[in-house]
Amino acid sequence: MATYGFKLLRVQLYNGRGHTEVNFGPKGEPHYLDRVAGDIANQQERRVLEEKQRAETAASGSVNAVDAETGQDIYIAADDVVTGTDAASLPINVSEKPAAVVRIDDFWRLRSALLMQIQYGIVGDHDRAVDPQGKIADADLRGLATTRPYRALLITPEEGTVGFLAVEVISRSHAGTDLARRLHNAAHGHNLKLRAQGPVADDAAVKDLVNQGRVKEVELFKTIVTSDASTPTMRKVKVTFPIAVGASEAAGILKRVKTWLPRNSGSADKNPINAAEEAKVLASILWKDAALLAFDDARVQVKSKLSNRRLQPLDKTEGFIYDLGEDELEKKQFVQAVASVAQGLFDSIGMEMESDWSEWLDEVPSKQ
């Protein structure tokens, strides 16, 4: 059964590949949210025209181009395709992400935000589609992205350089930074680029996770060089420690995990987390001899009432997820759930926003 939630990312706006932040609402120029809304509208119009041309081409019995080897039709790659992340920026035990498809189906411009309905999926997640009734032949899905609908809410101030991107999480899957890249792909007449700076969470949510959750498992990771001198290779190894209910070491592990989670106080920036040091501390709690192995990274599985999360130091892919239960919320309810959390974080991040979020809800159509 799917579980629903959302992750809140801190975002900033830059001019292309520059390193200088750009104001979301520069004087005398369109606000960034209006630019994004225009970009999406332009792409939707273009998609309609492309589908019409494709249908006309198919009806005429001809194709635009054909692959010489496979004989299949060739279509120009869509802006919906987003390339993987830079592996050098990922934790040591996380591989580079494959390409993903992020297609924006619909959007609603709110007072200080943009609500987006998207289709999202990773290329190569599944191999084959099988009809359970056996009436339709199997479909080969290799090289394709199997998608599902998600929602995202981009929240920005009228003026300023810091905003939030709330992305819906369904069973631990979300568009996250892929959506930010997708918005840049759609840029028309500007070169503004949204960058996700990492997840944020309020103190109350962090406290609830630590107080109500329990540790189920601890994983320690290390990169080694194989001993075969003829062909030495790098290999990532993992040592797993299951944690029983009521285990004495659980309290010390949770206390350490609490320092990893994103906080609104900015303490993580003042006291940077070192993944190798965190792994060493956890190893000493679990098995003193393991501390001598100098692990590179760690991951802790924490089970709360509604979710089951794996958390890492310096984790930019998982972060803190706000639970919404096992039933999908309507659009208005989704906006309201995000608003109830984000409002409390504005002041701490120096973000000036309208205080009355309730006015947004009347502008968001109900789920059909």
N, C-alpha and C positions, 0 to 999 in steps of 0.2 A: 504494500500500500504506500502510495506517495505521501510525503510530508512536505509542508509548505512553510516558507519563511522568507526573510529578506536580509540582505547584507548591505551595510551602509559604507560607502567608500568616500573618502575625502578626495576631491578633485580640484585641479587648477587648470587654467587655460594658458596656452602658449602660442606663439606665432610660428607655425611650422616646426622646424627643428631647433628653434632658438631656445635659449635657457632663461629668458626673461618672461615673467608672468605678464599676462595681458588682462586688462579689466574686462569683466563680463559685459559691462554696459558703458563703453567709452562714449564720451560726449560727442554728439554730432554724427554718430554711426549707429547702425542697427544693433540691438541687444543680441548677444550670442544665441539665446533661445529662439529668437525670431529668425536668425540665420539658419539654425538647425531645422526649424519648422519648414522654412523655404526649401532647404536642401532635400528634405524627405518628400515634400510635395512634388518637386521637380523629378525625383527618381520614380515616384509612383506614376506620374504622367508618362515618363519614358518607358516604364515597364509595360504599361497598357499598350503603347504603340508597338513595342517589340513583340508582345504576344500576338497582336493583330497581324503584324508582318509575318510572324512565324506560321500562323494559321493559314494566311493567304498563300504562303510558299508551299505548305504541305498540301493545300487543296489543288495547287497547280501541278503537283507531281514533281517539283524540282526542289533543290536545296541550295543554300548559299555556298556551302563548302563541305567537302567530304574528306575524312581521314583516309589517306592512300592505303594504309595497312588494314584498318578495321572496317572501312566502308561506312562508318557511322557519321552522322551529321556533326559538324563542328559549330559550336556557338561561342561567341566572345565571352570571356570570363566576366561575371558580374561583379559589381562593387560589393555585393553581399559577402563575398569570400574574404576572410581575414586570415592573414598568415600567422604562424606560430610565434611565440614569444622568444626572446633572446635567452638561450640556455645558460649563458654566463651570469644572468641576473637571478637565476632560480636557486633554491636550496639544493644542496649537493645530491640529495636522494630523489630529486624531481627532474624528470626528463623534459626536453623541449615539447611544448604543446603542438599537436598537429593543427592543420588548417581547420577553420571553423566557418560556418555559414551563419550570418546574422542578417536577417531580412526584417525590415520594419514594415509591418502591415498597416498600422494606423497610429495616429497620434492626436493628443489634445493639448493645446496651449493653455496653461493655467496662469494665475496671476504671477507666480514666482517660480514656475516649474514647467516641465514638459513631460507629460505622461506618454509613454510609448508602449505599444503592443507589438511584440517581436516574435519571430520564429528563430529558434537557435538550436544548433546541433554541431557536433564534432564530426569531421570527415573520417570515415573508417571505423566509427563506433560499433557498427554491426556488419555482418557478412551477408545475411540473406533474409528476405521477407518470405514467410511461409503462410499460406492460406490455411487456417485450421479446418475449413470445410473441404479442402482439397479440390475446389472448383477452378482455382486460378493457379497458373504455373508459378513456381518460385521465382523471385526477382533477386538478381545479384546486386547487393548494396555496397560492395567493395569500391572504395573511391568516392562514395556518395556520403552526404550528411543526412542522417535521419533527425528531423527537427521536431520540436514541440513548442507550444506557445508560452511565452514568458512576458512579464511586464517590468518596466523600468521607469523610474521617476528621477529626472535630472532637476535638481533644485539649485538655484543660483540667486545671489542678491542682485538688486538693481545696479549697484556699483560695488566693485570689490574683485578679488582674485581667488577667493576660496569658496567652493560649493560642495554639494553632496550628490552622489549618484547612488540611489537605492535600487538594487537589482533583486528581482524575485528569485528565490532559491527553491527548486523542486527536487527533493530527494538528493540534496548536496550538489546539484548541478545548477549553474548560473552563467550568464553571459559575461559579467564582470568587466575586465579590461578589454575583452573582445569587442564589446559594444562601443567603447571609446575609440578604438581603431576604426570601427565601422563608420562612425560619425565623420571621421576625418576623410575616409574614402569618398563620402558623399559630398564633401565640401565643394561649393560652386561659387566662384567669384571671391573667395577668401582662402586663406591657408591657416586657419585657426585649428589648433589641435588640443583636444581634451586629454589630460593625463591623470590616471588614477594614482593617488599617493599612498594608498593603503587603507585598510578597514579601520573604522572607529566604533566605539561602543560606550554607552554611558555606564557610570559606576554601579547603578542598581542592577543592570543586566549582568555585569561581570560578577557581582556579589551573588546573584541568584545561581549562576552556573557553578560557582565554587561551593556554595553552601548546600545546594540541592543535588548536584551531580556527584557521581562516584567514578573513580578510575577503574577502567576495565582492563587496560593493556598499556604497556610501555614498550616502544620500539627504539632501539639505538642503532645508528647507521655509521658505517665506516668505509672509506675507499682504500683498497689494498692493491698491491702489485703481486700478481701470481708468482709463485716460486719457480716456475718453469723458465729457466734462463734462456732457452732457445727462442721462445716467443712470449716474453713478458707482456702482460696486458693488465689494464686497470679493471678492477672489479668492485662493485658495490655490494657489501654484505650487510645483513640485518640480524640483530639479536632481539628476540621477542620475550617479554616477561608478562605472562598473564597475572592479573591482580584479583585475588579472591575477595568476595564481599566481606567487609570488616577487617581486611588486612591492615596490620599496624603501619606499614609504610605508605598507605594511601594518603594520609593527612599531609605528610611531608611533600609528596608529589603534587597534590593539589595546591599547596602553598606556593610551590615553585611555578606551576602553570599559571597562577594568577598574575605573575609578573610578566608573562608573555603577552597576555591579551591586550588589545588596543584599548587605551584609556583616554578620556577627554582631558586629563590633567597635564598631558604632555610629558609625563615622567619618563616614558620610553625614549624620548628624544634626548633627555638630559642624562639618562643612564642607559646607553645602548646595550642591547642584548647580544651576547656572543653565543652562537649555537653550540660550538664545541664545549664551552664552559658549562652550558646548561646540561649537555649530555653527560659531562663528567660528574656533575652534582647528582643527577638522577642515577647514574651508575653506582655512585657511592652509597646511595640510599638502598638500592636493590641488591647489590653484590659488590662488596668493597674491591675484590680483585678485578672487577670489570672496569673500574676507574682507571686502571693502568693501561688499558687498551686505547685510550685517547680517541674516543668516538668523535665523528664530525658533526653529527646532528641527532636530534631526538624527535619522537612523535608520541603523544599521549592521547589515548582514546578515553573520552569522558562521556558518560551516559547521563543525560538529564531526563526529566519526566517525559518530554516530547521529542527528544532528539538523541542522536548518537554521533558525537563529533570527534574528529582526530585533529589535534592542535599541535602546532610546531612553533619553535622560536623563529622570529623573523618571517613568519608565514604571510605571504601576500596573496595566496590563492584561496585559503579557507577563511581565516579571520573569524570574527564573531558573527554568528547567524542568529537573528531574532526569529523565534518560532511563531508560526501562525496556525499551527494545528494540522490536521489531516484532511481538511476540507478547503477547497479553493475559495478565496474571498472574492466578492464583487469588486469592481473597480473603485467604487467609493470607499469601501471598507479597506482596500489595500492602501489608498492614499491616506486615509485616516490613521491606519496603523503606523505608517511611516512618519506621518506628521507628529504623532504623539511622542515618538522617540527623538526625531530631529529637532523639534522645537527646544528641547532641553539642552541641546548641544551648541546652539547658535552662539550664545554669549561666550562660552569657553573657547571657541575657535575664532572669535572676533568677527562673526558673520551677522550683519544686520538684516533682519527679515521682518516681514509683517507678522504681527503676533496672532492675528485671527485666521487660523487655518481653515476654520469651518466654512468660510466663504468659497474655498476651493471646491468643496464637495458638491455644491449645486451646479458646478460647471462640468462635472464628470458624469457622463452617461452611465446608467445602470447596465449591468451585464445582461446581454440578450439571452 
